[in-house]
Amino acid sequence: MRDELRTRMMSKSSAGAQPAGVSAIVGRTVGRRVEKSRGRILKVPRKASSAELAAWQVGIVVAIFGLWQLGASLGWVNVFFWSEPSLIWQKAVVFLQKGDAYTDTWYTVSATLLGFVYGTVGGAVIGLSFWWSRTYATVAQPFVIVFHAIPKFALAPLVVLVFGIGMPSKVAMGVALTIVVTILTTFAAVRAVDQDSERLMYSLGASRFQVFTKLVVPSVMPWIIASLRVNIGLALAGAIVGEFISSEHGLGRAILYAGQVYDIALIWVGVIILSVVAVLMYVAVAGLERVLLRGFMHGASFQ
């Protein structure tokens, strides 16, 4: 019996000693790696400055136009279909000095801003209204989705016939493109409101209006603000489409006219001006978004 007990105890001790030996080996290996890495410096990728990023972007644009001009000079690019930067520059000077460049640009910018404001505010109001009634939200949601699926460009002739060839039709096209996106974004934010917070406020005696103003609206506002960048581009697209159908002024009308008379250089002038306007409006809206988010978060934390 004693021999058997000794044998069992020796086998248990040997079985328990094996993991300890393995852990010791692992510990020594990790210790050696730590000793080797003590003298090393962690290399963090350097973030490019704003000036460097701008230099890269300008360099890419210059390279594109330089290669374009070189290809046109060597006959690699068909000048009749694609024109060339030198002709585009000459046409731009004439368009800015003798044409309606400033009038057309201001007309397009005005229609874009009005469509952007009306579409964003209207979509936010409709999306927030879905919180008040689940039945109302369930009934209205299919209609919103159907209107979102309909190509708005197909409705452009009808919109121009109803609102005329003036500014209202361009604003209406911008609203049609932006309002649905804002409705869907706001409705998704309303559905994401914390239910536990709602129950807590109701248990503390808050009214439905107080829950809406103190919880729902502050929770939804970051989502609405985040949709501004998308909406400004959609509003610009709507204004241009309205000008393509029929308009008295606007960059879309200038581009359409240039296409009808086969003035390719003037088409590129309109496209370039339109691109500059789009970038400037996007940068302005992005700055507004940062200011609104910073002020909103600061006000929320202060409360």
C-alpha positions in Angstrom: 0.0 0.0 0.0 2.8 2.4 0.9 4.5 1.7 -2.4 1.3 2.4 -4.3 0.7 5.7 -2.5 4.3 6.8 -3.2 3.8 5.9 -6.9 0.6 7.9 -7.1 2.1 10.9 -5.3 5.1 10.9 -7.6 2.9 10.7 -10.7 0.7 13.7 -9.5 3.8 15.8 -8.7 5.3 15.0 -12.1 2.0 15.9 -13.8 1.8 19.2 -11.9 5.4 20.1 -12.6 5.0 19.9 -16.4 2.8 23.0 -16.8 5.0 24.9 -14.4 8.0 24.1 -16.6 6.2 25.1 -19.7 5.1 28.4 -18.1 8.7 29.1 -17.0 9.9 28.6 -20.6 7.3 30.9 -21.9 8.1 33.5 -19.3 11.8 33.4 -20.2 11.0 33.8 -23.9 8.7 36.8 -23.3 11.3 38.3 -21.0 14.0 38.1 -23.6 11.7 39.8 -26.2 10.9 42.5 -23.8 14.6 43.1 -23.1 15.3 43.3 -26.8 12.5 45.8 -27.4 13.4 48.1 -24.6 15.8 50.1 -26.7 13.4 50.4 -29.7 11.3 53.5 -30.4 7.7 53.1 -31.5 7.4 54.7 -34.9 4.1 56.4 -35.4 3.2 57.4 -39.0 3.4 61.1 -39.4 0.2 62.9 -40.3 0.4 65.1 -43.3 -0.3 68.8 -42.7 -3.0 70.7 -44.5 -0.5 72.5 -46.6 1.0 69.2 -47.8 -2.4 67.8 -48.6 -3.4 70.9 -50.6 -0.1 70.8 -52.4 -0.7 67.2 -53.4 -4.3 68.0 -54.6 -3.1 71.0 -56.6 -0.3 69.0 -58.1 -2.7 66.3 -59.3 -4.9 68.8 -61.0 -1.9 70.5 -62.6 -0.6 67.1 -63.8 -4.0 66.2 -65.3 -4.2 69.4 -67.3 -0.6 69.2 -68.3 -0.9 65.7 -69.7 -4.2 66.7 -71.3 -2.5 69.7 -73.1 0.5 67.5 -74.1 -1.8 64.8 -75.5 -3.8 67.4 -77.5 -0.6 69.0 -78.8 0.8 65.6 -79.9 -2.5 64.5 -81.5 -3.2 61.8 -78.9 -6.4 63.6 -77.8 -9.2 64.5 -80.2 -9.5 68.2 -79.7 -13.0 68.3 -81.4 -14.5 66.0 -78.8 -12.3 66.8 -75.7 -11.0 70.3 -76.5 -7.7 71.4 -74.8 -6.8 73.4 -71.7 -5.5 76.4 -73.7 -8.8 76.8 -75.6 -10.7 76.3 -72.3 -8.7 79.0 -70.7 -9.4 81.4 -73.6 -13.1 80.6 -73.5 -13.2 81.1 -69.7 -11.7 84.5 -70.0 -14.3 85.5 -72.6 -17.1 84.0 -70.5 -16.1 85.8 -67.4 -15.5 89.1 -69.1 -18.4 89.3 -71.6 -20.7 86.5 -70.7 -23.2 85.8 -67.9 -20.8 83.9 -65.7 -21.6 85.8 -62.5 -25.3 85.9 -63.1 -25.5 82.2 -63.9 -23.3 81.2 -61.0 -25.3 83.2 -58.5 -28.6 81.8 -59.9 -27.4 78.2 -59.4 -26.0 78.9 -56.0 -29.2 80.6 -54.9 -31.4 77.7 -56.1 -29.1 75.2 -54.4 -29.1 76.9 -51.1 -32.8 77.4 -51.0 -33.4 73.7 -51.9 -30.9 72.7 -49.4 -32.5 74.6 -46.5 -36.1 73.8 -47.4 -35.4 70.1 -48.0 -33.3 69.7 -44.8 -35.7 71.5 -42.5 -38.8 69.9 -44.1 -37.3 66.4 -43.9 -36.3 66.9 -40.3 -39.8 68.0 -39.3 -41.4 65.1 -41.1 -39.0 62.6 -39.6 -39.4 63.9 -36.1 -43.2 63.8 -36.5 -43.0 60.0 -36.9 -42.1 59.7 -33.2 -45.5 60.9 -32.1 -47.5 58.0 -33.6 -46.3 54.6 -34.6 -49.4 54.1 -36.7 -48.7 57.4 -38.6 -45.1 56.3 -39.1 -46.1 52.8 -40.3 -48.6 54.2 -42.8 -46.4 56.9 -44.1 -43.1 54.9 -44.4 -44.0 53.0 -47.6 -45.0 56.2 -49.4 -41.6 57.8 -48.4 -39.7 54.8 -49.6 -41.6 54.8 -52.9 -40.9 58.5 -53.4 -37.3 57.8 -52.6 -37.1 55.0 -55.2 -38.7 57.1 -58.0 -36.0 58.7 -60.2 -36.4 62.5 -59.4 -34.9 63.3 -62.8 -37.9 61.7 -64.5 -40.1 64.2 -62.6 -38.1 67.2 -63.7 -40.3 68.0 -66.8 -43.4 67.8 -64.7 -41.9 70.0 -62.0 -40.9 72.6 -64.6 -44.4 72.6 -66.0 -46.0 73.1 -62.6 -43.6 75.6 -61.1 -42.5 77.4 -64.3 -39.0 78.0 -65.8 -38.0 80.4 -63.0 -36.3 79.8 -59.7 -39.2 77.8 -57.9 -38.8 74.8 -60.2 -35.0 74.6 -59.5 -35.7 74.9 -55.7 -38.4 72.2 -56.0 -36.0 69.8 -57.6 -33.5 70.4 -54.9 -36.1 69.8 -52.2 -37.2 66.6 -53.9 -33.7 65.2 -53.8 -32.9 66.3 -50.2 -36.1 65.9 -48.3 -36.3 62.1 -48.6 -32.8 61.6 -47.4 -33.4 63.8 -44.4 -36.7 62.0 -43.6 -35.1 58.6 -43.7 -32.1 59.7 -41.6 -34.2 61.4 -39.0 -36.6 58.5 -38.8 -33.7 56.1 -38.2 -32.4 58.4 -35.5 -35.9 58.5 -33.9 -36.0 54.7 -33.8 -32.6 54.7 -32.2 -33.6 56.8 -29.2 -32.9 55.1 -25.9 -36.1 53.4 -24.7 -34.8 53.2 -21.2 -34.3 56.9 -21.0 -37.9 57.4 -22.2 -39.3 55.1 -19.5 -37.2 56.9 -16.9 -38.5 60.3 -17.9 -42.1 59.1 -17.9 -41.6 57.5 -14.5 -40.3 60.8 -13.2 -43.5 62.5 -14.3 -42.4 64.1 -17.6 -45.0 64.8 -20.2 -44.8 63.6 -23.8 -43.9 67.0 -25.0 -41.1 67.2 -22.5 -39.7 63.8 -23.5 -39.8 65.0 -27.1 -38.0 68.3 -26.5 -35.6 67.1 -23.8 -34.7 63.6 -25.2 -35.8 62.9 -28.7 -34.8 66.2 -30.4 -31.3 66.3 -28.7 -30.7 62.7 -29.7 -31.7 63.2 -33.3 -29.9 66.5 -34.0 -26.4 64.9 -34.5 -27.9 62.7 -37.2 -29.6 65.6 -39.0 -26.4 67.6 -38.8 -24.4 64.7 -40.2 -26.7 64.6 -43.3 -25.9 68.2 -44.3 -22.8 67.3 -46.5 -24.9 64.8 -48.5 -27.8 67.2 -48.9 -25.8 70.1 -50.3 -24.6 67.9 -53.1 -28.1 66.6 -53.8 -29.5 70.1 -53.8 -26.9 71.2 -56.4 -27.7 68.2 -58.6 -31.4 69.1 -58.4 -30.8 72.7 -59.4 -28.7 71.7 -62.3 -31.2 69.2 -63.6 -34.0 71.8 -63.3 -31.8 74.2 -65.4 -31.2 71.5 -68.0 -34.9 71.1 -68.6 -35.7 74.7 -68.9 -34.3 77.9 -67.4 -33.5 81.5 -68.0 -30.2 81.5 -66.2 -27.8 79.1 -64.4 -24.7 77.1 -65.1 -26.8 74.2 -66.2 -28.4 76.3 -68.9 -24.9 77.5 -70.0 -23.7 73.9 -70.3 -26.8 72.8 -72.2 -26.4 75.7 -74.6 -22.8 74.9 -75.2 -23.6 71.3 -76.0 -26.3 72.4 -78.5 -23.8 74.6 -80.4 -20.9 72.0 -80.0 -18.8 74.4 -78.0 -16.8 71.8 -76.1 -14.5 74.4 -74.5 -17.5 76.3 -73.0 -18.9 73.0 -71.7 -15.7 72.5 -69.8 -15.7 76.0 -68.5 -19.2 75.4 -67.1 -18.2 72.1 -65.6 -15.1 73.6 -64.0 -17.0 76.6 -62.5 -19.6 74.1 -61.3 -16.9 72.0 -59.7 -15.4 74.9 -57.9 -18.8 76.0 -56.6 -19.5 72.5 -55.4 -16.2 72.3 -53.5 -16.7 75.7 -51.9 -20.2 74.9 -50.8 -19.1 71.5 -49.5 -16.3 73.1 -47.5 -18.7 75.7 -46.1 -21.2 73.1 -45.0 -18.5 70.9 -43.5 -17.4 73.9 -41.4 -21.0 74.6 -40.4 -21.4 71.0 -39.4 -18.3 71.1 -37.2 -19.5 74.3 -35.5 -23.0 73.0 -35.0 -21.8 69.7 -33.6 -19.3 71.4 -31.3 -22.0 73.9 -30.0 -24.6 71.1 -29.7 -22.3 68.8 -27.7 -21.1 71.7 -25.5 -24.7 72.7 -24.8 -25.7 69.1 -24.1 -22.8 68.7 -21.6 -23.6 72.0 -20.0 -27.2 71.0 -19.4 
